[in-house]
């Protein structure tokens, strides 16, 4: 028994079965893990990321320290230092805390007591602990956590915040907390909040879309929102599959779900639209059968091109991109299956009458407005192509000039308390960028440390944007000898047979990060360090993220182009028909580059996938116009074929585009800046994909047909004259 026969003969069974899957998916979705951070930006075998993790492990940075700010008019006094000591003792009781470092704990370690004389206290603080007291109104405590999973880190961070609340704070003082673990759980909470906002927005936009464009199509108003039911069901099922597939909810995947609401609704709309057309002259079973078989085939081809675009996101091997591509591809496949099974089963139960007389169709206002576009395209094809070529040239010229955003902290909501404190921390520290030079040594002694210090001085002198550094020798000079340096301070720079040197730079942005990193490596190589070395730190990671973004965008776009071209060639078996849709989408990519450059929107780890996504989604519009033009061209002239293709196919195409715009538009309400920018760019891309299908595609078809006709005439003339 074929699937459609089962749907028509046992619709109740189909509905019960799919409802059970949806219910199971809701339960499964409760187990979705929420993650955040840059770890998903790197493949596991990435050398730069492996070096960074090695540095974190060896120098006990794996958890990212938690920083506690103590603020008051003057923090250098006995009462504040005593508070820091008590707070440190309270925090040390928290399970998972390895140690707490504060000006007070260092005083006790080195001198045994906290001086009551404020002059002595001030002198000691300035001499030994200036890093932790950058100004008289601010003292910092650093809490190091044992290497544990991120979920456990966040639990520790929450317990530290409880410990702070349980400790009596001096009058006039304020205590604030920041650090990666604190930011981690705040981001995860924000991901869920953002998902809720964008999902509700997407559903409301789809309701508006269906009321405006679809309510006039259906005879029974109760069925107007069936496509939305199918769309939400598909998203629910794919959400439930995420924990099964090991795909977490992240800054990236939380945007894929509301987007799917808009994208997947198109399949159900097309099936139901065809059913409403067929039911006017056929019985229910026949109308459903034709809708499933004929429209289903077209939708499957449309799905293939879309899937190619999303699956190309797997080609760079970046986990965050792969998750997005898999969720989108699976979601659309599930939506297609539900549109061919769940929707017809519901319609079968709802629809009772056999057929009814068809009312005369009125000319749509949309079709009237489309006639304006069709007239321009049909009468000025050369002008259209010239404009398209200019846009492509300018767009691809400015493409390398678009800035990259490699700072992860700019991807997340800027009103998060931990982010605001991070900015303050950067401000107190001078806003510097830090590169960490990790050197391999045979043994630790003052001679080796002195040579490492000389290397750091040499690098500082050669690299323009390096203005200062800190090495183990800095501590040796402060304390008089290596033996006198406290162990916990020494551990910040020495671990086993490796030493770390922090190089402070004014580098800002991907290009300066990259140039500075390369200069540091060249300087070390030229100096000639005996052992192995590597350069790491957030600046090095940001540089690698930028490189990954550039390479990934190129890879994804190339794979999408080639795969879609092969698919179209297999379907059409014609180079001309296969190339036309790609030319239109290439124009759209040029437009996106131009708008990003003019609006100052930076390229992010999310937006780099837009080229391949638009190739998969926007190409459907061009294919529909191409098909209709070629069909009409068999009966009428070029100009008339263009007009009919745009005016008669344009309504359905515009309806599909509006659904996509609703899905992507909801992302502009996300609390994550990276998703808002993605939503904005997607709106631009889909809008221009539609416009390009109505202009560039027909113009190219007309021009190529005329050129082909002239070449044939010349060939015939040459043959006759010969």
Residue pairs with C-beta under 8 A, 6 or more apart in sequence:
1 9
3 340
3 341
4 288
4 289
4 292
4 293
4 340
4 344
6 13
6 14
7 14
7 288
7 292
7 340
7 341
7 344
7 345
7 348
8 285
8 288
8 289
8 344
8 348
11 344
11 345
11 346
11 348
11 349
12 345
12 349
14 341
14 342
14 345
15 342
15 345
15 346
15 349
18 233
18 338
18 341
18 342
18 345
21 237
22 233
22 236
22 237
24 240
25 236
25 237
25 239
25 240
25 241
26 236
26 240
27 240
28 240
28 241
28 243
28 244
29 236
29 239
29 240
29 242
29 243
31 243
32 239
32 242
32 243
32 248
32 249
33 243
33 248
33 249
34 188
34 191
34 192
34 248
34 249
34 250
35 150
35 188
35 248
35 249
35 250
36 183
36 184
36 187
36 188
36 191
36 250
36 251
36 412
37 150
37 180
37 184
37 187
37 408
38 408
38 541
38 545
39 49
39 319
40 250
40 252
40 318
40 319
40 320
40 323
41 318
41 319
41 320
41 408
41 545
41 548
41 605
42 48
42 49
42 318
42 319
42 544
42 548
43 49
43 317
43 318
43 319
46 544
48 536
48 540
48 541
48 543
48 544
49 541
49 544
51 438
51 534
51 536
51 540
52 536
52 537
52 540
52 541
53 62
55 61
55 436
55 438
55 500
55 536
55 537
56 62
57 147
58 438
58 495
58 496
58 498
59 491
59 492
59 493
59 495
59 500
60 98
60 144
60 147
60 491
60 495
62 147
63 144
63 145
63 146
63 147
63 148
63 153
63 180
63 181
64 153
64 179
64 180
64 181
65 142
65 143
65 144
65 145
65 179
65 180
66 142
66 143
66 145
66 157
66 160
66 177
66 178
66 179
66 180
66 181
66 182
67 140
67 141
67 142
67 143
67 177
67 178
67 179
67 421
67 425
68 87
68 140
68 141
68 142
68 143
68 160
68 164
68 175
68 176
68 177
69 138
69 139
69 140
69 174
69 175
69 176
69 177
69 178
69 421
69 424
69 425
70 80
70 83
70 84
70 138
70 139
70 140
70 141
70 173
70 174
70 175
71 137
71 138
71 173
71 174
71 175
71 176
72 80
72 137
72 170
72 172
72 173
72 174
73 137
73 172
74 136
74 137
75 133
75 136
75 137
75 138
75 139
75 173
76 118
76 121
76 122
76 125
76 133
76 136
76 139
77 118
77 121
78 114
78 115
78 116
78 118
78 121
79 170
80 139
80 170
80 173
81 103
81 104
81 107
81 114
81 121
82 104
82 114
83 167
83 168
83 169
83 170
83 173
84 102
84 103
84 104
84 105
84 139
84 141
85 102
85 104
85 105
85 108
85 114
86 167
87 102
87 141
87 163
87 164
87 167
87 175
88 100
88 102
88 104
88 105
88 141
90 163
90 166
90 167
91 97
91 100
91 143
91 160
91 163
91 164
92 99
92 100
93 163
94 156
94 159
94 160
94 163
95 156
95 159
96 145
96 146
96 148
96 152
96 153
96 155
96 156
96 159
97 143
97 144
97 145
97 146
97 156
97 160
98 144
98 145
98 146
99 143
99 144
99 488
100 141
100 142
100 143
100 144
101 132
101 141
101 142
101 143
101 144
101 488
102 132
102 139
102 140
102 141
102 142
103 125
103 129
103 132
103 133
103 139
104 114
106 128
106 129
106 132
106 486
106 489
107 113
107 114
107 115
107 124
107 129
108 114
109 486
109 488
110 128
110 486
111 124
114 121
115 121
115 124
125 133
126 133
127 478
128 478
132 139
132 140
132 141
132 142
133 139
133 140
134 140
134 428
134 429
135 428
138 428
143 160
143 179
145 153
145 156
145 181
148 156
150 181
150 184
153 180
153 181
153 184
154 181
154 184
154 185
154 188
156 181
157 177
157 179
157 181
157 182
157 184
157 185
158 185
160 177
161 177
161 182
164 175
164 177
169 175
176 417
176 421
177 418
177 421
178 417
178 418
178 421
178 422
178 424
178 425
179 418
182 418
183 412
183 416
183 418
183 419
183 422
186 416
186 417
186 418
186 419
187 251
187 412
187 416
190 412
190 413
190 416
190 671
190 672
191 249
191 250
191 251
191 254
191 672
192 249
193 671
194 254
194 413
194 670
194 671
194 672
194 675
195 249
195 254
195 257
195 258
197 669
197 670
197 671
198 254
198 255
198 257
198 258
198 666
198 667
198 669
198 670
198 675
199 257
199 258
199 261
199 666
201 258
201 665
201 666
201 669
202 258
202 259
202 261
202 262
202 662
202 663
202 666
203 228
203 232
203 261
205 262
205 662
205 663
205 665
205 666
206 227
206 228
206 231
206 261
206 262
206 265
206 659
206 662
206 663
207 225
207 228
208 662
209 265
209 658
209 659
209 662
210 224
210 225
210 227
210 228
211 224
213 655
213 658
214 224
214 227
214 269
214 273
214 655
215 221
215 224
217 272
217 273
217 276
218 224
218 272
218 276
219 276
219 279
219 356
220 350
220 351
222 350
223 272
223 347
223 350
226 268
226 272
226 343
226 346
226 347
227 265
227 268
227 269
227 272
227 343
228 265
229 346
230 264
230 265
230 267
230 268
230 335
230 338
230 339
230 342
230 343
231 260
231 261
231 262
231 264
231 265
231 268
231 335
232 261
233 338
233 342
234 260
234 264
234 331
234 332
234 334
234 335
234 338
235 257
235 260
235 261
235 264
235 331
237 334
238 257
238 260
238 327
238 330
238 331
238 334
239 257
241 247
241 330
242 248
242 249
242 253
242 327
245 326
247 253
247 323
247 326
247 327
248 323
250 320
250 323
251 320
251 411
251 412
251 606
251 672
251 674
251 675
252 320
252 321
252 323
252 324
252 605
252 606
253 323
253 324
253 327
254 670
254 672
254 675
255 324
255 606
255 667
255 670
255 672
255 675
255 678
255 679
256 323
256 324
256 327
256 328
256 331
257 327
257 331
258 663
258 666
258 667
259 328
259 663
259 664
259 666
259 667
259 682
260 327
260 328
260 331
260 332
260 335
260 663
261 662
261 663
261 666
262 659
262 660
262 661
262 662
262 663
262 664
262 665
262 666
263 306
263 328
263 331
263 332
263 335
263 617
263 659
263 660
263 663
264 331
264 332
264 334
264 335
264 336
265 335
265 659
265 663
266 656
266 659
266 660
267 299
267 303
267 332
267 335
267 336
267 339
268 335
268 338
268 339
268 343
269 655
269 656
269 659
270 295
270 298
270 299
270 339
270 652
270 656
271 291
271 292
271 295
271 296
271 299
271 339
271 340
271 343
271 344
272 291
272 343
272 347
273 652
274 290
274 291
274 294
274 295
275 287
275 288
275 291
275 344
275 347
278 286
278 287
278 290
278 291
279 287
279 351
279 355
279 356
280 355
280 356
280 357
280 358
281 355
281 358
282 290
282 355
283 354
283 355
284 347
284 348
284 351
284 352
284 354
285 348
288 344
288 347
288 348
291 344
292 340
292 344
296 340
299 336
299 339
299 340
300 336
301 571
302 620
302 623
303 332
303 333
303 336
304 567
305 564
305 567
305 568
305 616
305 619
305 620
305 623
306 332
306 616
306 617
306 620
307 329
307 332
307 333
307 616
308 560
308 563
308 564
308 567
308 615
308 616
309 560
309 564
309 612
309 613
309 614
309 615
309 616
309 617
309 619
310 324
310 325
310 328
310 329
310 332
310 612
310 613
310 616
311 325
311 329
311 563
312 325
312 556
312 557
312 559
312 560
312 563
312 612
312 615
312 616
313 321
313 322
313 324
313 325
313 556
313 609
313 612
313 613
314 321
314 322
314 325
314 326
315 555
315 556
315 559
316 548
316 551
316 552
316 555
316 556
318 548
318 552
318 605
320 605
321 552
321 556
321 605
321 608
321 609
324 606
324 609
325 609
328 613
364 651
366 650
366 651
366 654
367 647
367 648
367 650
367 651
370 646
370 647
370 650
370 651
370 654
370 694
371 643
371 646
371 647
373 646
373 650
373 694
373 695
374 642
374 643
374 645
374 646
374 647
374 650
374 694
374 698
375 643
376 384
376 695
377 384
377 642
377 646
377 694
377 695
377 698
377 699
378 638
378 639
378 640
378 642
378 643
378 698
378 702
379 639
380 699
381 698
381 699
381 700
381 702
381 703
382 699
382 703
384 695
384 696
384 699
385 696
385 699
385 700
385 703
388 583
388 587
388 692
388 695
388 696
388 699
391 587
391 590
391 591
391 594
392 586
392 587
392 590
393 590
394 590
394 594
395 589
395 590
395 591
395 592
395 593
395 594
396 590
396 593
398 593
398 594
398 597
399 593
399 597
401 597
402 593
402 596
402 597
402 601
402 602
402 603
403 509
403 510
403 600
403 602
403 603
404 509
404 510
404 546
404 549
404 550
404 602
404 603
404 604
405 411
405 602
405 603
405 604
405 674
406 510
406 513
406 542
406 543
406 545
406 546
406 549
407 542
408 545
409 419
409 422
410 673
410 674
411 604
411 605
411 672
411 673
411 674
412 419
412 672
412 673
412 674
413 419
413 671
413 672
413 673
414 420
414 673
426 432
430 504
432 467
432 468
432 504
432 505
432 506
433 504
433 505
433 506
433 507
433 508
433 513
433 516
433 538
433 539
434 502
434 503
434 504
434 505
434 537
434 538
434 539
435 466
435 502
435 503
435 505
435 516
435 517
435 520
435 535
435 536
435 537
435 539
435 540
436 500
436 501
436 502
436 503
436 535
436 536
436 537
436 540
437 455
437 456
437 459
437 500
437 501
437 503
437 520
437 524
437 533
437 535
438 498
438 499
438 500
438 533
438 534
438 535
438 536
439 452
439 455
439 498
439 499
439 500
439 501
439 529
439 531
439 533
440 497
440 498
440 531
440 532
440 533
441 448
441 452
441 497
441 498
441 499
441 531
442 448
442 497
442 531
443 497
444 482
444 494
444 499
445 482
446 473
446 476
446 481
446 482
448 499
449 471
449 472
449 473
449 476
449 482
449 499
450 473
452 471
452 472
452 473
452 499
452 501
453 471
453 472
453 473
453 474
453 501
455 501
455 524
455 527
455 529
456 469
456 471
456 501
456 503
457 469
458 523
458 527
459 466
459 469
459 503
459 520
459 523
459 524
459 527
460 466
460 467
460 468
460 469
460 503
462 519
462 523
462 526
463 503
463 505
463 516
463 519
463 520
463 523
464 519
465 505
465 506
465 507
465 512
465 515
465 516
465 519
466 503
466 504
466 505
466 516
466 520
467 504
467 505
467 506
468 503
468 504
469 501
469 502
469 503
469 504
470 493
470 501
470 502
470 504
471 493
471 499
471 501
471 502
472 485
472 490
472 493
472 494
472 499
472 501
475 485
475 489
475 490
475 493
476 482
476 485
478 485
479 485
479 486
492 500
493 499
493 500
493 501
494 500
502 537
503 520
505 516
505 539
507 513
507 515
507 516
507 539
510 542
510 543
510 546
513 539
513 540
513 542
513 543
513 546
514 543
514 546
514 547
516 539
517 535
517 539
517 540
517 543
520 535
521 535
524 533
524 535
545 605
548 605
549 603
549 604
549 605
549 608
552 608
553 603
553 608
553 609
553 611
556 608
556 609
556 611
556 612
557 589
557 611
557 612
557 615
559 612
560 611
560 612
560 615
560 616
561 582
561 615
564 581
564 582
564 615
564 616
564 619
565 578
565 579
565 582
568 577
568 578
568 581
568 582
568 623
569 575
569 578
571 578
572 578
576 704
577 626
577 630
580 622
580 626
580 697
580 700
580 701
581 619
581 622
581 623
581 626
581 697
582 615
582 619
583 696
583 697
583 700
584 618
584 619
584 621
584 622
584 689
584 692
584 693
584 696
584 697
584 700
585 614
585 615
585 618
585 619
585 622
585 689
585 692
587 688
587 692
587 696
588 614
588 618
588 685
588 688
588 689
588 692
589 611
589 614
591 684
591 685
591 688
592 610
592 611
592 614
592 681
592 684
592 685
592 688
595 601
595 681
595 684
596 602
596 603
596 607
596 681
601 607
601 677
601 680
601 681
602 677
604 674
604 677
604 678
605 674
606 674
606 675
606 677
606 678
607 674
607 677
607 678
607 681
610 678
610 681
610 682
610 685
613 682
613 685
614 682
614 685
614 686
614 689
617 660
617 686
617 689
618 685
618 686
618 689
618 690
618 692
618 693
619 689
620 656
621 653
621 656
621 657
621 689
621 690
621 692
621 693
622 689
622 692
622 693
622 697
624 649
624 652
624 653
624 693
625 645
625 646
625 649
625 650
625 653
625 693
625 694
625 697
625 698
626 697
626 701
628 644
628 645
628 648
628 649
629 641
629 642
629 645
629 697
629 698
629 701
630 701
632 640
632 641
632 644
632 645
633 641
633 705
636 644
638 702
638 705
638 706
639 702
642 698
642 701
642 702
645 698
646 694
646 698
650 694
653 690
653 693
654 690
657 686
657 687
657 689
657 690
660 686
661 683
661 686
661 687
664 678
664 679
664 682
664 683
664 686
665 679
665 683
666 679
667 675
667 676
667 678
667 679
667 682
668 676
668 679
668 680
668 683
669 676
670 676
670 679
